[in-house]
């Protein structure tokens, strides 16, 4: 059985990021489709699994443990399991990322 989750445009004041927990469709992978304004990003957090980001648009700064990395469209960044990490839109345009979580639900623990 094929499941399609239709995107809807956010209302004013709502986040533009789309969250998908694979569990909803019986799948083993979850993801976030991030759409962040300049200066926006995530807070410092960890996951009990590896997280992979694919930069689709914009410029991002990633902090993974003690390392800082800058990424642009087409770049892929990977954070090891249980290592604190975060990202910030450091560009002048919107940042679009695909955040891949190899889990049927996103398990995010703030640090």
C-alpha positions as CSV (number, residue, x, y, z in Angstrom):
1,X,0.0,0.0,0.0
2,X,1.4,3.4,-1.0
3,X,0.9,6.3,1.5
4,X,1.2,9.9,0.4
5,X,1.4,12.6,3.0
6,X,0.4,15.9,1.4
7,X,2.2,19.1,2.2
8,X,0.2,22.1,3.2
9,X,1.4,25.7,3.3
10,X,2.1,26.9,6.8
11,X,-0.2,29.5,8.4
12,X,1.4,32.8,9.4
13,X,3.5,32.3,12.5
14,X,3.8,28.5,12.0
15,X,7.1,26.7,11.4
16,X,7.9,26.0,7.8
17,X,9.7,22.8,8.8
18,X,7.9,19.5,8.0
19,X,8.4,16.6,10.4
20,X,7.8,13.0,9.2
21,X,8.0,10.1,11.7
22,X,8.3,6.9,9.6
23,X,6.2,5.1,12.2
24,X,3.2,6.9,10.8
25,X,3.6,5.0,7.5
26,X,5.1,1.8,8.9
27,X,8.6,2.8,7.8
28,X,12.0,2.6,9.6
29,X,13.2,6.1,8.7
30,X,12.1,9.6,9.9
31,X,13.1,13.0,8.5
32,X,12.7,16.7,8.9
33,X,12.4,19.0,5.9
34,X,13.9,22.2,7.3
35,X,13.1,25.6,5.9
36,X,14.8,28.2,8.1
37,X,15.2,32.0,7.9
38,X,18.7,33.6,8.3
39,X,19.9,33.2,11.8
40,X,17.5,30.3,12.6
41,X,18.5,26.8,13.4
42,X,18.3,24.1,16.0
43,X,19.3,24.1,19.6
44,X,22.1,21.9,20.8
45,X,20.9,18.3,21.1
46,X,21.8,14.6,20.7
47,X,20.2,11.5,19.2
48,X,20.9,7.8,20.1
49,X,21.6,7.3,16.3
50,X,23.6,9.0,13.5
51,X,21.9,12.0,11.9
52,X,22.6,12.9,8.3
53,X,21.8,16.3,6.7
54,X,21.6,17.1,3.0
55,X,21.8,20.8,2.3
56,X,19.4,21.7,-0.5
57,X,19.5,25.5,-0.4
58,X,21.4,28.2,1.5
59,X,24.4,28.2,3.8
60,X,24.6,26.4,7.1
61,X,27.1,26.2,10.0
62,X,27.1,22.9,11.8
63,X,28.6,22.3,15.2
64,X,29.2,18.6,15.8
65,X,31.0,17.9,19.1
66,X,34.1,20.2,19.0
67,X,34.1,20.6,15.2
68,X,32.6,23.5,13.2
69,X,31.7,22.9,9.5
70,X,30.2,25.2,6.9
71,X,28.0,23.6,4.2
72,X,26.3,24.7,1.0
73,X,23.9,23.2,-1.5
74,X,24.8,19.6,-2.4
75,X,26.9,19.0,0.8
76,X,26.1,16.2,3.1
77,X,27.0,16.4,6.8
78,X,26.9,13.4,9.2
79,X,26.8,13.6,13.1
80,X,27.8,10.5,15.0
81,X,25.3,9.0,17.5
82,X,25.3,10.6,21.0
83,X,27.5,13.6,19.9
84,X,25.9,17.0,20.7
85,X,25.2,19.0,17.5
86,X,23.3,21.9,16.1
87,X,23.0,23.9,12.9
88,X,22.4,27.6,12.1
89,X,21.4,29.3,8.8
90,X,24.4,31.6,8.3
91,X,23.4,32.8,4.8
92,X,21.3,35.7,3.6
93,X,18.6,33.5,2.1
94,X,16.4,30.7,3.5
95,X,18.1,27.4,4.4
96,X,16.6,24.2,3.2
97,X,17.9,20.9,4.7
98,X,16.8,17.3,4.7
99,X,17.6,15.8,8.1
100,X,17.6,12.0,8.0
101,X,17.0,10.0,11.2
102,X,17.4,6.2,10.9
103,X,14.6,5.6,13.4
104,X,10.9,5.1,13.1
105,X,10.5,8.3,15.2
106,X,12.7,11.3,15.8
107,X,14.4,11.0,19.2
108,X,15.9,14.3,20.1
109,X,17.4,15.1,23.5
110,X,18.3,18.7,24.3
111,X,21.7,19.3,25.8
